[in-house]
Structures are given as structure tokens and as C-alpha cells.
């Protein structure tokens, strides 16, 4: 459905949250969408009379709210599906060499199906690894972006920037020295496949920014990978580009205790304090994970006006630790929510990710602080939006913003019974599942309606993915799988005694 104008009917509408974080919910009102933006929100009877020639969608038993934002995402078919079991992060890098290759268009659409069907309208796509020269990386980037455009999803894309330490928290040369001489050529070949300099990687940012400048659905941002993956020279260069362009930045940092120890060894201080010296820390920066931030780090992030992206499932699956959300909330730090590589059920169910974060951070004690349902929903909407270049354009339902709207079926939510004396937002966070998603509207267009995608045939694409991955492993896939088995013992030994 691509009608340029529509009147959206709902029983209740979550407009967003006020300055104190309180939910703003209205009843008996409708949303008039013109082209790709919200044109008016007002009493249903008034708007029906005013726009009586405009087609109506939605219904009297639906709850309308801002579309959800997955603020940290990497790829489509999950690493576990592709052959890489969960390990602590530092070992997982070696394990991931076992992953099968999936064509980027199919890969992107696969996770887009899962995200949109759980209410996600915007994704922060962080492209972690792309071997090859500048032209081939650009080609892969544009295939990913084209897939999001095809299905109608809003995406902020970034190519992860790195220039060192591709396998362990030490130089590639020292990593090679950990292996017997006969195995070094295979690992050296792998390292050399990621040969782009920082200036070339930043050229990808510049080219993509120019290519997609006029597309409402696509933004490009900067993603310096992590402190251990970047030299001081790279940090200086990235900071200058960020300042010159005003680009948003998303940076993995202090995800594991080993990363905290690496920062201490390299800099003598916290990773967060160190990147602040380069001018990277400010309102433009979102820290991905931040599990091992100290109290001083949290204070510094609050002082600089930065944002945190909480990746609850990933932190659990990779044994990274449990972020103290209450410490961030107590300092009024905006917190976004990301599913990362995959959720706790090895999928991209944002409704479940909200529920996990809501439940995991209920600390013992009758008077202990824990996130409220409203705070969790704000993480998944307004604060998620604020972590992207779409900040101020999505994340709320109000006149002039892009029409990214999730409609939940209250009948489905309540069946066979739900006492609605319990606050509605608590019910949504605790009970909403994919079957409750009635419709997803992105940029004013209905892209998902009653279990069906309107622009792409899901069944056909899933069959194509199954066919591609049912073939025998390629010689390259076999070679990398063998390399993973060879280097894993050396990687484990490298970290012995670190923590």
C-alpha cells in the first residue's frame, strides 16, 4: 500500500514521552499522514469529517505508537545459524571464521523480515567486516542499503572503521607469531583481505553519504570499531571527519573486562577517558555496550551528553557481563536498545529484547531501582532514534515527523484475558509478541500488514536463502573453518591470565 495520504485510526496513541520521561497517551484520536510525514493528530470524529475522502486504515481496537528502533545490528542470518557457536567475545572472533557466506541482499532481507515483524521501523546497521578493495566494499555496502530500500525499512548504515589488531588485542604480526610457521600463511592471507587504510574506509563514508543524501530512508554515519581496533592516528583522523561533517558516531567500547584491561595496558586509564582526548566523546557519540564502564566513566558520559546503546541479549550470550542500567538512568543518560548479532532466541525480536531488558534489570530488594516499562519503551523509540542521524525526525508521533508507526492489536495482546487495570505500557512490554503486530508503517507506507510484507515475498526469499546455504561449503569456507580450529588454542592461550 503506497497511498500518499491516509487516516490512521486507533483506540489509543502513544505520542512519546515528556521531559520527565512520562508517557504521553491520547485516546479517541487519529493520525493523518500525508506523503511520508505526520500532518495532523486530532479527535477521530473531527479528522474523519475533515478528511472524509481519505482512505482509513487501522481500527478501533489498535494501539498506535512510534516505530521501534534497533540501535545496534550487524548482519542477517545469525552467526549461530552459519556455524559459529557462542563464545566469550575475544574467542568468538576466531570462532566466526567458521561462518558461511550469504549474499548481502538475502542476508539483509532475512533480518529485516524479523525486525519489521516485531515492530522495528529503523535499524542501525553496523557493517563489521567486508573484505576486498574500495570498489568491492562499496558494492557490498550498496547491496545492503538497496535491500533495506526494497523492503521499505529505514536504516542508518556505517562501515566499521579499524586499522589494527584484527584477531587479538595485539598486532597482527604478534598474532601470527603465536602460530607454528606452517599455519601462518593462511592467517596472513586472511589479514591481508582487510587491507583498506583508514583514509580509504573514510572515503566509503564520504561516497555513501553523497550517494544517499536525497533518500528519506537512508542515512550514513561513522562507526569507529573499538579502541583496540584503532591506532591513535586513526582516532585523530576519525574525530576530525566527525567534527567537519557533524556525523553521528556509534562506537563499541568497554564491552568486556578484557577490553577494560587492554585500555589500562595501552593508555593507563579508562577507554572512555582516552577517546575523550581525541574529541570523540559528546552528544554525537553512542557507546555500544559499555558494560565495563566505571562510575567515573558514567559521570563523564553524562557530562559530555553522550548516549549508551544497551545490547542485553548479546551481553548475556557472549559472557560480557550485565550493564548497570540504573546507574545510567540515574544520570539521565539516553539509553538506546540494540539486538546486536541476535537476540536470546537467536532472532531479531525487538518486543522480546525489550522484555528481556525489562526483566533482567529488576535488582533484588523491595525498594531497589529498576527500569520502568515507560523507560524501556523510550529506549526502544525516542532514545534509539536519538542515537542515529534520524534524531529529531523519528521516535515520536507528532506533526512534521516521518510517519513511522507501529499498530498493535489489543485483542491479540489480551487474549484470552488481560486485566487492563494494569497500566497499558506495562502490559505491552510484558506481553506483546509478534502475533500482536497488526501493521507497520514506515515513511508513510504500509510495509507489513496482518502478517504479510507488502513489498517483498518473504516465503520466496527464505526458500532462496535455504537453497544457497544447502550447497556444499566452498573451498574458501572450508579453509577458514580449518583456520578457526588451528588458531583457537593460540587465542585462548594469549588471554590466559588477563582477567
PLY file of the C-alpha trace (Angstrom):
ply
format ascii 1.0
element vertex 499
property float x
property float y
property float z
element edge 498
property int vertex1
property int vertex2
end_header
0.00 0.00 0.00
1.62 3.26 -1.16
-1.21 5.77 -0.89
0.28 9.21 -0.28
-2.47 10.14 2.19
-4.17 8.04 4.84
-6.09 8.42 8.08
-4.89 6.04 10.78
-7.50 5.03 13.34
-6.54 3.69 16.78
-8.11 3.26 20.20
-5.12 4.85 21.92
-1.95 6.53 20.70
1.41 6.76 22.44
2.76 10.07 21.17
6.05 9.77 23.02
7.43 10.87 26.37
7.62 14.25 28.07
10.70 15.89 29.55
10.34 13.84 32.72
10.03 10.58 30.81
6.29 10.21 31.37
4.28 8.58 28.61
2.00 10.86 26.58
-1.02 8.74 25.64
-4.17 10.07 23.99
-7.46 8.31 23.34
-10.13 8.88 20.69
-7.68 10.50 18.29
-6.48 9.66 14.80
-3.36 10.36 12.74
-3.49 11.99 9.30
-0.48 11.08 7.18
0.34 12.99 4.01
3.14 11.70 1.81
5.76 10.42 4.24
5.04 12.60 7.27
2.51 13.04 10.05
0.38 16.00 9.03
-2.09 16.15 11.90
-3.17 14.33 15.07
-6.58 15.15 16.49
-10.02 13.89 17.58
-11.09 11.00 15.38
-14.54 12.44 14.65
-13.08 15.79 13.61
-10.41 14.28 11.34
-12.91 11.86 9.79
-15.10 14.77 8.80
-12.16 16.90 7.67
-10.59 14.12 5.58
-13.68 12.15 4.59
-12.28 11.46 1.11
-9.07 9.99 2.54
-8.85 6.19 2.96
-8.85 4.90 6.53
-6.57 2.20 7.88
-6.08 0.81 11.37
-9.00 0.15 13.65
-10.78 0.95 16.91
-9.05 -1.84 18.81
-5.48 -0.91 17.89
-2.76 0.83 19.88
-0.57 3.18 17.83
2.95 4.05 18.89
6.24 5.21 17.38
8.04 2.51 15.39
10.77 0.69 17.30
14.47 1.32 16.66
17.04 -1.48 16.71
20.01 0.73 17.52
22.77 -1.88 17.10
22.73 -4.50 14.33
25.37 -6.24 12.23
24.12 -8.94 9.86
21.21 -11.11 8.77
21.44 -14.89 9.08
22.88 -15.30 12.57
26.44 -16.45 13.34
24.99 -19.47 15.18
22.97 -20.47 12.12
26.09 -20.10 9.97
28.27 -22.35 12.11
29.74 -20.17 14.87
28.79 -21.12 18.41
28.59 -18.56 21.22
31.91 -17.87 22.96
33.27 -15.04 25.06
33.77 -12.16 22.63
37.56 -12.41 22.32
37.32 -16.10 21.37
34.28 -15.50 19.18
36.37 -13.56 16.66
38.24 -16.77 15.88
35.06 -18.86 16.02
33.35 -16.59 13.48
35.76 -17.70 10.77
33.53 -20.78 10.52
30.57 -18.75 9.27
29.12 -19.49 5.83
28.93 -16.70 3.25
25.47 -15.31 2.45
24.79 -12.90 -0.46
24.32 -9.45 1.14
20.87 -8.82 -0.36
19.45 -12.08 1.00
21.27 -11.65 4.30
19.89 -8.15 4.86
16.32 -9.04 3.93
16.38 -12.03 6.30
16.91 -9.93 9.42
14.68 -7.16 8.05
11.81 -9.68 7.98
12.40 -10.49 11.64
12.83 -6.89 12.74
9.85 -5.38 10.92
7.51 -8.19 12.01
8.38 -7.34 15.63
7.68 -3.63 15.15
11.10 -2.26 14.15
10.94 0.57 11.64
14.56 1.81 11.86
17.81 -0.12 12.15
21.34 0.98 12.93
23.32 -1.26 10.57
26.98 -1.55 11.60
28.88 -3.38 8.85
31.55 -5.21 10.82
33.65 -6.96 8.22
33.88 -6.52 4.46
37.00 -7.82 2.73
38.28 -6.53 -0.58
39.24 -3.27 -2.22
37.35 0.02 -2.14
35.11 -0.84 -5.09
34.09 -4.23 -3.71
33.32 -2.86 -0.24
31.22 -0.08 -1.77
29.38 -2.66 -3.85
28.55 -4.74 -0.77
27.51 -1.63 1.17
25.14 -0.54 -1.57
23.62 -4.01 -1.86
22.81 -3.89 1.86
21.34 -0.41 1.56
19.35 -1.39 -1.54
17.83 -4.33 0.34
16.55 -2.03 3.09
15.11 0.31 0.45
13.46 -2.62 -1.32
11.59 -3.79 1.76
10.87 -0.18 2.78
12.85 -0.09 6.04
14.62 2.96 7.44
18.33 2.35 8.00
21.38 4.17 9.27
24.36 2.44 7.66
28.00 2.58 8.68
31.14 0.72 7.67
33.11 -0.20 10.79
36.48 1.56 10.88
39.60 -0.30 12.01
43.30 -0.36 11.22
44.96 -2.81 13.63
44.67 -5.90 15.86
42.33 -7.87 13.60
42.21 -11.08 15.67
43.55 -10.43 19.18
44.18 -7.35 21.32
47.68 -7.11 19.90
49.24 -6.52 16.50
48.61 -8.81 13.54
52.35 -9.55 13.49
52.32 -10.73 17.10
49.21 -12.77 16.41
50.94 -14.54 13.53
53.88 -15.29 15.82
51.56 -17.27 18.12
51.13 -19.92 15.41
53.55 -22.58 14.16
55.25 -21.30 10.97
53.35 -23.69 8.69
50.00 -22.16 9.68
50.99 -18.50 9.44
50.42 -18.03 5.68
46.70 -18.87 5.95
46.14 -16.33 8.73
48.29 -13.76 6.95
46.15 -14.21 3.84
43.04 -13.55 5.94
44.51 -10.39 7.46
45.54 -9.10 4.02
41.96 -9.43 2.74
41.12 -6.47 5.00
43.63 -4.09 3.52
41.80 -0.74 3.28
43.53 2.14 5.00
41.61 4.43 7.34
41.55 7.12 4.66
40.03 4.62 2.19
37.49 3.47 4.78
36.50 7.09 5.39
36.18 7.56 1.64
33.44 4.90 1.79
31.64 7.11 4.31
32.02 10.15 2.05
30.88 8.38 -1.11
27.86 6.72 0.53
26.86 9.99 2.18
26.82 11.71 -1.20
25.07 8.84 -2.99
22.20 8.58 -0.50
21.83 12.21 0.55
18.38 12.57 -1.01
16.82 9.35 0.27
14.48 9.68 3.28
15.06 6.09 4.34
18.86 6.07 4.40
21.47 7.89 6.46
25.21 7.23 6.72
27.20 7.61 9.91
30.63 6.87 11.38
31.44 3.72 13.33
34.96 3.60 14.78
35.03 -0.06 15.81
36.65 -0.03 19.25
39.76 1.26 20.98
41.76 -1.94 20.41
40.98 -1.88 16.67
42.13 1.71 16.15
45.53 3.39 16.35
45.88 6.88 17.81
46.35 8.21 14.28
43.06 6.62 13.23
41.26 8.09 16.25
42.60 11.55 15.36
41.53 11.21 11.72
38.03 9.94 12.54
37.49 12.69 15.10
38.42 15.35 12.54
35.97 13.93 9.99
33.23 13.77 12.63
33.80 17.39 13.60
33.98 18.56 9.98
30.82 16.72 8.91
28.76 16.74 12.12
28.24 13.00 11.64
26.78 10.79 14.32
29.18 8.20 15.77
28.48 4.71 17.10
31.43 3.03 18.82
31.73 -0.32 20.58
33.54 0.30 23.85
34.21 -1.49 27.15
32.10 -4.46 26.15
34.18 -6.99 28.10
36.60 -6.99 31.06
39.39 -7.83 28.62
38.72 -4.59 26.75
38.91 -2.68 30.02
42.26 -4.34 30.73
43.50 -3.60 27.20
42.73 0.10 27.71
44.60 0.11 31.02
47.66 -1.52 29.42
47.66 0.75 26.37
46.65 4.07 27.92
46.93 3.76 31.70
43.31 4.85 32.03
39.74 4.09 31.01
38.99 3.66 27.31
36.26 6.31 27.63
38.60 8.87 29.14
41.15 8.12 26.46
38.85 8.66 23.47
37.67 11.90 25.11
41.16 13.27 24.49
40.52 12.95 20.76
37.24 14.90 20.89
35.11 11.83 20.16
33.01 11.98 23.32
29.93 14.22 23.06
26.24 14.33 22.10
27.11 12.89 18.68
28.51 9.67 20.22
26.69 6.48 21.17
28.65 3.89 23.14
27.75 0.34 22.15
27.63 -2.00 25.18
29.58 0.00 27.81
29.22 -2.91 30.26
32.55 -2.27 31.96
32.27 1.48 32.37
33.23 2.68 35.84
31.25 5.14 37.92
33.64 7.85 36.74
33.00 6.78 33.13
29.25 7.07 33.62
29.69 10.54 35.09
31.90 11.56 32.16
29.42 10.23 29.59
26.63 12.17 31.31
28.74 15.33 31.44
29.56 15.12 27.72
25.95 14.38 26.76
26.66 11.03 25.11
24.30 8.09 24.67
24.53 4.39 25.58
23.22 1.53 23.46
22.29 -1.43 25.65
22.65 -4.83 23.95
21.11 -7.11 26.54
20.98 -10.45 24.69
24.47 -10.09 23.26
25.97 -9.25 26.65
24.49 -12.45 28.06
25.24 -14.75 25.15
28.91 -13.73 24.87
29.50 -13.68 28.64
30.34 -9.96 28.50
28.56 -9.07 31.73
25.47 -7.21 32.84
25.35 -3.45 32.35
24.07 -1.48 35.33
21.20 0.33 33.62
20.11 2.03 36.83
23.42 3.89 37.05
22.91 5.28 33.54
19.25 6.10 34.17
20.09 7.88 37.43
22.37 10.23 35.47
19.71 10.85 32.78
21.90 9.34 30.08
19.80 8.48 26.99
19.81 4.70 26.54
19.01 3.05 23.22
18.31 -0.66 22.77
20.05 -2.96 20.29
19.66 -6.63 19.42
23.23 -6.83 18.08
24.08 -10.07 16.23
20.96 -11.87 17.51
18.57 -11.97 20.44
18.26 -14.55 23.18
16.16 -16.75 20.84
18.69 -16.32 18.01
16.41 -13.96 16.12
15.67 -10.21 15.89
12.52 -9.90 18.00
12.57 -6.37 19.41
9.48 -6.96 21.55
11.31 -9.79 23.27
14.51 -7.74 23.60
12.54 -5.08 25.45
11.04 -7.70 27.73
14.46 -9.21 28.46
15.97 -5.84 29.38
12.91 -5.03 31.49
13.19 -8.29 33.42
16.95 -8.77 33.72
17.50 -5.42 35.42
14.99 -5.96 38.24
17.50 -5.96 41.08
16.83 -7.69 44.41
15.29 -5.64 47.19
11.85 -4.16 47.78
12.98 -0.60 47.11
15.70 -1.25 44.51
15.79 0.83 41.37
14.87 -0.85 38.09
13.80 0.37 34.64
10.10 1.04 34.26
8.07 -0.11 31.27
7.96 3.51 30.09
11.77 3.76 30.26
12.16 0.54 28.27
9.77 1.79 25.58
11.55 5.11 25.46
14.84 3.23 24.95
13.30 1.39 22.01
11.80 4.50 20.39
12.88 8.06 21.18
16.34 7.28 22.57
17.02 4.74 19.86
16.16 7.40 17.31
18.46 9.89 19.06
21.41 7.55 18.57
21.02 7.75 14.77
21.24 10.54 12.18
17.42 10.42 12.14
17.41 12.11 15.56
14.56 14.62 15.78
12.88 13.14 12.68
11.50 9.90 14.17
10.94 8.37 17.61
7.75 10.29 18.40
4.37 10.73 16.77
3.87 14.42 16.11
3.26 16.77 13.25
6.17 17.14 10.87
7.97 13.92 11.79
8.31 10.94 9.46
5.32 8.61 9.72
6.98 5.55 11.27
4.16 3.90 13.20
3.58 0.55 14.88
-0.01 -0.64 15.37
-0.60 -3.35 17.98
-3.80 -5.40 18.18
-5.18 -5.06 21.72
-7.45 -8.10 21.24
-4.45 -10.29 20.45
-2.48 -8.72 23.27
-5.21 -9.55 25.79
-6.43 -12.94 24.56
-7.77 -14.96 26.29
-7.83 -12.36 29.07
-5.91 -9.40 30.41
-6.90 -7.09 33.25
-6.46 -3.58 31.84
-6.37 -2.02 35.29
-2.67 -2.75 34.92
-1.05 0.20 33.07
-1.10 -0.34 29.31
2.64 0.21 28.81
3.41 -2.47 31.40
1.11 -4.85 29.53
2.80 -4.10 26.21
6.33 -4.60 27.49
5.40 -7.75 29.40
3.05 -9.41 26.89
3.37 -8.03 23.36
4.55 -10.60 20.83
4.83 -10.73 17.04
1.26 -12.03 16.73
0.09 -8.72 18.25
1.74 -6.65 15.48
-1.16 -5.68 13.23
0.56 -3.17 10.93
3.93 -1.47 10.47
4.11 1.86 8.65
7.47 3.30 7.58
7.88 6.67 5.87
4.11 6.79 5.45
3.92 3.42 3.67
2.39 0.21 4.98
5.24 -2.32 4.71
3.76 -5.05 6.94
0.05 -5.81 7.30
-1.55 -8.68 9.22
1.47 -10.96 8.98
2.40 -10.18 5.37
5.05 -7.96 3.85
3.69 -5.68 1.15
6.82 -5.20 -0.97
8.80 -8.45 -0.78
7.67 -12.08 -0.86
9.07 -13.47 2.39
8.48 -17.15 1.57
10.28 -16.90 -1.77
13.29 -15.17 -0.21
13.54 -17.69 2.64
13.47 -20.53 0.14
16.26 -18.84 -1.80
18.37 -18.49 1.36
17.77 -22.16 2.17
18.84 -23.17 -1.33
22.01 -21.05 -1.23
23.11 -22.41 2.14
22.19 -26.01 1.36
25.02 -26.24 -1.16
28.37 -27.74 -0.22
30.84 -25.46 1.52
33.10 -23.57 -0.84
36.88 -24.14 -0.72
37.23 -20.72 0.95
34.66 -21.61 3.62
36.42 -24.91 4.31
39.78 -23.13 4.52
38.51 -20.57 7.02
36.80 -23.23 9.12
40.09 -25.11 9.36
41.90 -21.87 10.20
39.46 -21.25 13.05
40.27 -24.64 14.58
44.00 -24.00 14.20
44.12 -20.56 15.81
41.58 -21.02 18.63
44.04 -22.66 21.08
46.57 -19.88 20.46
43.94 -17.18 21.04
42.82 -18.83 24.28
46.40 -19.02 25.45
47.02 -15.36 24.59
44.30 -14.20 27.00
45.29 -16.58 29.79
45.91 -14.54 32.93
44.45 -11.30 31.54
41.46 -11.30 33.84
0 1
1 2
2 3
3 4
4 5
5 6
6 7
7 8
8 9
9 10
10 11
11 12
12 13
13 14
14 15
15 16
16 17
17 18
18 19
19 20
20 21
21 22
22 23
23 24
24 25
25 26
26 27
27 28
28 29
29 30
30 31
31 32
32 33
33 34
34 35
35 36
36 37
37 38
38 39
39 40
40 41
41 42
42 43
43 44
44 45
45 46
46 47
47 48
48 49
49 50
50 51
51 52
52 53
53 54
54 55
55 56
56 57
57 58
58 59
59 60
60 61
61 62
62 63
63 64
64 65
65 66
66 67
67 68
68 69
69 70
70 71
71 72
72 73
73 74
74 75
75 76
76 77
77 78
78 79
79 80
80 81
81 82
82 83
83 84
84 85
85 86
86 87
87 88
88 89
89 90
90 91
91 92
92 93
93 94
94 95
95 96
96 97
97 98
98 99
99 100
100 101
101 102
102 103
103 104
104 105
105 106
106 107
107 108
108 109
109 110
110 111
111 112
112 113
113 114
114 115
115 116
116 117
117 118
118 119
119 120
120 121
121 122
122 123
123 124
124 125
125 126
126 127
127 128
128 129
129 130
130 131
131 132
132 133
133 134
134 135
135 136
136 137
137 138
138 139
139 140
140 141
141 142
142 143
143 144
144 145
145 146
146 147
147 148
148 149
149 150
150 151
151 152
152 153
153 154
154 155
155 156
156 157
157 158
158 159
159 160
160 161
161 162
162 163
163 164
164 165
165 166
166 167
167 168
168 169
169 170
170 171
171 172
172 173
173 174
174 175
175 176
176 177
177 178
178 179
179 180
180 181
181 182
182 183
183 184
184 185
185 186
186 187
187 188
188 189
189 190
190 191
191 192
192 193
193 194
194 195
195 196
196 197
197 198
198 199
199 200
200 201
201 202
202 203
203 204
204 205
205 206
206 207
207 208
208 209
209 210
210 211
211 212
212 213
213 214
214 215
215 216
216 217
217 218
218 219
219 220
220 221
221 222
222 223
223 224
224 225
225 226
226 227
227 228
228 229
229 230
230 231
231 232
232 233
233 234
234 235
235 236
236 237
237 238
238 239
239 240
240 241
241 242
242 243
243 244
244 245
245 246
246 247
247 248
248 249
249 250
250 251
251 252
252 253
253 254
254 255
255 256
256 257
257 258
258 259
259 260
260 261
261 262
262 263
263 264
264 265
265 266
266 267
267 268
268 269
269 270
270 271
271 272
272 273
273 274
274 275
275 276
276 277
277 278
278 279
279 280
280 281
281 282
282 283
283 284
284 285
285 286
286 287
287 288
288 289
289 290
290 291
291 292
292 293
293 294
294 295
295 296
296 297
297 298
298 299
299 300
300 301
301 302
302 303
303 304
304 305
305 306
306 307
307 308
308 309
309 310
310 311
311 312
312 313
313 314
314 315
315 316
316 317
317 318
318 319
319 320
320 321
321 322
322 323
323 324
324 325
325 326
326 327
327 328
328 329
329 330
330 331
331 332
332 333
333 334
334 335
335 336
336 337
337 338
338 339
339 340
340 341
341 342
342 343
343 344
344 345
345 346
346 347
347 348
348 349
349 350
350 351
351 352
352 353
353 354
354 355
355 356
356 357
357 358
358 359
359 360
360 361
361 362
362 363
363 364
364 365
365 366
366 367
367 368
368 369
369 370
370 371
371 372
372 373
373 374
374 375
375 376
376 377
377 378
378 379
379 380
380 381
381 382
382 383
383 384
384 385
385 386
386 387
387 388
388 389
389 390
390 391
391 392
392 393
393 394
394 395
395 396
396 397
397 398
398 399
399 400
400 401
401 402
402 403
403 404
404 405
405 406
406 407
407 408
408 409
409 410
410 411
411 412
412 413
413 414
414 415
415 416
416 417
417 418
418 419
419 420
420 421
421 422
422 423
423 424
424 425
425 426
426 427
427 428
428 429
429 430
430 431
431 432
432 433
433 434
434 435
435 436
436 437
437 438
438 439
439 440
440 441
441 442
442 443
443 444
444 445
445 446
446 447
447 448
448 449
449 450
450 451
451 452
452 453
453 454
454 455
455 456
456 457
457 458
458 459
459 460
460 461
461 462
462 463
463 464
464 465
465 466
466 467
467 468
468 469
469 470
470 471
471 472
472 473
473 474
474 475
475 476
476 477
477 478
478 479
479 480
480 481
481 482
482 483
483 484
484 485
485 486
486 487
487 488
488 489
489 490
490 491
491 492
492 493
493 494
494 495
495 496
496 497
497 498
